[in-house]
Amino acid sequence: MKCFPVPFGGSGVCVEVDECFLTRRKYHKGRRMKTDTVTLFGIYERDTKLGFHFQVKDKSTAVLISEIQRFLLPGSLPT
């Protein structure tokens, strides 16, 4: 059974939104490789303690704002 994310937040509900960049270095030395970088985007609702995360291919402002509008209900309180 697959679980699809439902919209989070609502009027007066505290919601955390965060992004994380993961990268890998060979033998933990040297410069970071751009091809190995993964961007994760996460949403967490404090009241219900529910959340989810997913991978974002493009970390531009337009993409991140569209994802926030897609998964957050209007009136949510950012923290």
SVG drawing of the C-alpha trace seen along z (x, -y; Angstrom):
<svg xmlns="http://www.w3.org/2000/svg" viewBox="-8 -32 49 34">
<polyline fill="none" stroke="black" stroke-width="0.4" points="0.0,0.0 1.4,-3.4 1.0,-6.4 0.7,-9.7 1.3,-12.9 -1.8,-14.9 -1.8,-18.7 -0.4,-19.8 -1.2,-22.7 -4.3,-24.9 -5.5,-27.9 -3.2,-28.4 -1.3,-25.2 2.5,-25.3 4.4,-23.7 8.2,-23.4 9.6,-23.4 13.2,-22.6 15.6,-21.6 18.8,-19.4 21.7,-18.9 23.4,-15.5 26.7,-14.9 29.3,-12.2 33.1,-12.5 35.4,-9.7 37.4,-8.6 35.9,-11.7 38.5,-13.9 38.7,-16.4 36.1,-18.7 32.4,-18.0 31.1,-16.6 28.1,-18.4 26.8,-15.3 26.5,-13.4 24.5,-16.1 20.9,-15.2 18.4,-17.8 15.7,-16.7 12.7,-18.8 10.8,-18.1 7.5,-19.2 6.7,-18.5 3.5,-19.4 4.3,-20.1 0.8,-19.5 0.2,-16.0 3.9,-15.1 3.4,-14.0 5.7,-14.8 7.3,-13.6 10.3,-14.3 11.0,-13.9 13.8,-14.5 13.8,-17.7 15.8,-17.7 15.9,-21.5 16.4,-23.6 15.5,-26.9 13.1,-29.3 10.3,-28.8 10.3,-25.0 10.5,-25.2 7.7,-27.7 5.5,-25.6 6.1,-22.5 5.2,-24.6 2.0,-25.7 1.2,-22.1 1.6,-20.6 0.7,-23.4 -2.8,-24.6 -3.4,-28.4 -3.2,-29.9 -0.3,-27.7 2.1,-29.2 5.8,-28.8 8.3,-28.2"/>
</svg>
